[in-house]
Amino acid sequence: MFGLLTSSFLVSDSPLLLFLHLLLPQGSRQEVTFTKRKFGLMKKAYELSVLCDCEIALIIFNSTNKLFQYASTDMDKVLLKYTEYNEPHESRTNSDIVEVDEE
């Protein structure tokens, strides 16, 4: 089924979710969306680390600069490995992702 696409998230056809979406103020909706998306991103990072046997460090700062982190192993070890890495590597920003989506 189709969902209602809003500026903050996709609301499924569930009447309860649509009701909550309309009931909550914009700031609260963003917090709910952030919490759900953050958990989803961390779950995907976990799955990638397990399925592909790779190390992952995920660092998130929310709009109030609160820090959230996920690491498949010890965060300090992964960050040390990152700072000591001197080879050319893939690096992406938001604009890179938008360009790929537009192609």
N, C-alpha and C positions, 0 to 999 in steps of 0.2 A: 504494500500500500504506500501511498504517497504521504509524506510528512510536510509540516509547515516549516519552511526555511526562514529563519529570522537572522538578524545581524549577529546574534550570539551563539545560536545552536539550532540543531534540527529537532523539532518536536515531533514525536511519533503520533500515530493516530489515536493514541490513548487519551480519552477524555480527561483523565486525571492529570496527565502531564501537561495537556493544553491548558487546563484550569490553573495549575500551579504556575505555568509560564505567564499567564495573563494576570495572576494574582500578585506575584512577587515583583517588587520594584526592580528597576534595571540593575542596580548595584548588586542586589541579592542574586539575580539571575546570573550575572557574571561570575559571582562566587561559586554558585552551584555548577555552572558550566566548567569553570576552572578546576574544581575538585574532581568532577567526573573525567574531564579530559586528562588531567594530571595522572589519575589512577590508570586510565587506559594507556597512556604513554609509557608509564612505568611497567605495566603488564606486558606491553609489546617489547620493551627493552629486555625484560626477563626472558620472554619467549625467544627473542633473537639470540640472547646469550646462551641459552640452553640448546636450541636447535642448531645453531651454527658454531658452537664452541668458541665464542669470542668474549672479550672483556668489554664491558660497557660502563661508562660513567655519564650520568645524566644530572645536570645542575639546572635548577629552575628558580628564578626569582619572580614572585608574583608582583602585582601592581603596587603593593605596599612594601616591597623589598624584603619580604619574608623568604627565607631560603628553604628549598626542598631538594633533596638529593636521592639518587638511587645509584648503586654500584653493584655490578655482578660479583665483584670480589671486594677487596679492601680499597676504598676510595683513594686514600693517600698513595697507595702503590700505583693505581691507575694514573693518577695525576702526575706522579713523579715520572712514570714512563712517558707520559705526554710531553712534559717539559724537557725531557732529555732526547726526544725524538727529533732527528735532524734531517731526515729524508723528505723529499717532496711527497705530498699527500693531498688527498681530496679534502676540500673545505667548502662548506656551503653556508649561505646566508638566506634570509627571507627572499631577497630579490632573485636569487638563483632559482628558488623553488617556483616563484611566480612566473619566471621566464619559461621554465620547463612546462608548466601547466598551460601556458598560452600557446605553445607550439602545437 
